[in-house]
Amino acid sequence: MPNRINELFGITYPIIQGGMIWCSGWELASAVSNAGCLGLIGSGSMYPDTLRHHIRKTRDATASPFGVNLPLIYPQVEELVHVIVEEGVKIVFTSAGNPKRFTSFFHDKGITVAHVVSNTRFAVKCHEAGVDAVVAEGFEAGGHDGAEETATMVLTPLVRQVVTLPLITAGGIASGRAMLAAMALGADGVQIGTLFAASLESSAHPSFKQKIIEAHDGDTILTLKKIIPVRIIKNEFYRQVQELEDKGAGPDELRYLLGKGRPRKGMFEGDTEQGELEIGQASAMVNEIKPVKMIVQEIINEFETAKNQMVNMSL
């Protein structure tokens, strides 16, 4: 399946694993890379020394390419950048900030850069910043989403119209058919989060994984829009957020409720009622906890089957 994403990152399949906080440790990243895709370490929930540990463990566990997801809003982002450079990481996916901030610096160090966007304006900024690839993430995705709430099926062709860079689609991708659809819309590859969050190798707490496979359509919601929009599973924490918002609470009150540890409490420690459970709409399609190797093979098999069916379809 040769294409620009495969060539850019040196991988077999054009599938990128989402760098999800509290889910994307070295076990998941190395398993995805060993399966022929690109594994990413999620640095957004890591201290600098923790990131260094996960980079080294990933390197020990795979000889294949891997990278680091770097949220630019992280308070210690400068320290994480130094760790990435010192440890010789060759691929970085930046998000939640201006793509110009570190792209030139990373390029000077021989690092390939992709940046995540939720609208065409930032896609153009990516082109101007000189990034190597763009990730167009629709609002179906879990975690922090764009305020525009543009769906993947609309965002992908819009971004393709304004940039010629290698394009990766994210948000709601959880099958080979969804991957084929993204490519039909102009993507060169896909980024998958939710499906890998529920994998055997994910560092998410087993109770969180269970909530993912129990989720149905309508069980996730985009909330906290007065701070930074985030898609989560509806639970007691969400109901507290909704109650405050119904009363007209402002950003400061919502930040106080959110506190500092809600995502860790929910996704890593397993408090599925008081924690923040960040996951995408594709959770409704995940029904079983499987090893990464099986997940990837099922995606590729379904992709090839669907592609052949489309070739043989007559209008």
Order of alpha helices (4+ residues) and beta strands (2+ residues): alpha-beta-alpha-beta-alpha-beta-alpha-beta-alpha-beta-alpha-beta-beta-alpha-beta-alpha-beta-alpha-alpha-beta-beta-alpha-alpha-alpha
